[in-house]
Amino acid sequence: MPEPTTTDILVAINEFAHSVDKRFGQMDHRFENIEQDIAVVKQDMAVVKQDIASTKDELLTHIDGFVRLHETLTTEFSALRARCERMEAFMARVAKQLNMEFTPT
């Protein structure tokens, strides 16, 4: 087999360099696709984060409303209890003046 000439060697090196360039071009394309995918995921995560924050705010609003309702009901219950106690005391005085027996329940 004859010895390769310098030209043959340079042609082979050039072909190899082109094949390497082609592979790097494919890799660049793949990296661009990955970067685009990551950008889409970042956008999706921003939307999800916003949805979670909105849901959290709504939940806290509902909890605050429930706590306020509970406090209102506690206050109303205390007022009703005091009213009943006053009514029972009045009824006990009336029963005493009428010489009747009165037992609050």
N, C-alpha and C positions, 0 to 999 in steps of 0.2 A: 504494500500500500504506500502510495507516495506521501511524502511529508507535506502537511498543510502549509499553505503560503500565509504570509502576513495578512493578505487580503481576506483569505478564508477565515482566519482567526478573528479579524475585525468584524466580518459579516456575522459570525457566530455570536460574538459579544454584543453586537448591535441587536440581533434577534432576541437574545436573552434579555437585554435591557428593555426592549419593547414589551416582552412578555411580563417582565416585572412591573413596568409602567401600567400595563393593562390590569394586572392584579391589584396594584395600588389604587387605580381608578375604581375598580369594583369595591374595594374596601372603603374608599371615600364615599361612594354611593351608599354603602351599608351604614356607615357612620352618620351620614346625613339623614337617612331614614330613622335611625335610632334617636337622633337629636329631635327630629320632628315628633316621634312617638313620645319622647320625654316631655316636649312642650305641650302636647295634647294632655298628657297625664297631669302636668302641673296645672293646666287650665281646669281640668276636671276636679282636681283636688281643691282648687280655690272655690269652685262652685259648691263642692261638698262641705268645705269648711264654713262657707257662708250659710248653707242650709242648716248645719249643726248649730251655728250661732243663733240663727233665727228660731230654731226649735227650742234651744235652751232659753231664749228670751220668753217665748210663749209659755214654756213650762213654768218658769219662774213667775210669770204674771198670773198664771192659774193658781199656783201655790200661794202667792200673796193674797189673791182673792179668797181662797179657801181659809187662810189664816184670819183674814179680816172678818169673814162670815162667822168663823168660830168665836172670835172675840165678841162680835155683835151678839151672837146667841148666848154667850156666857153672861154678858151684861143684861140682856133681856131676861134671862132665867133668874138672875139675882134680883132684878126689879120685881118680877112676878112673885118670887119667894117673899120678898119684903112686903109686897102688897097683900099676899095671903096671910102673912103673920099679923099685919095691921087689921085685916078683916076679922081674923079669928079673935084677936084681942077685943075688938069692938063687939063681936057677937058674945064673947064671954062676959063683958060688962052689961050688955043688954039682958042676957040670961040671968045674971046676978040680980039686976033690978026687978026682973019679973019672977024671981024666985024659981028659976028653972035650972035644971042641970045641963051643962054644956061641956062636951068633951071633943076637942079638936082632933081631926083624923090626920 
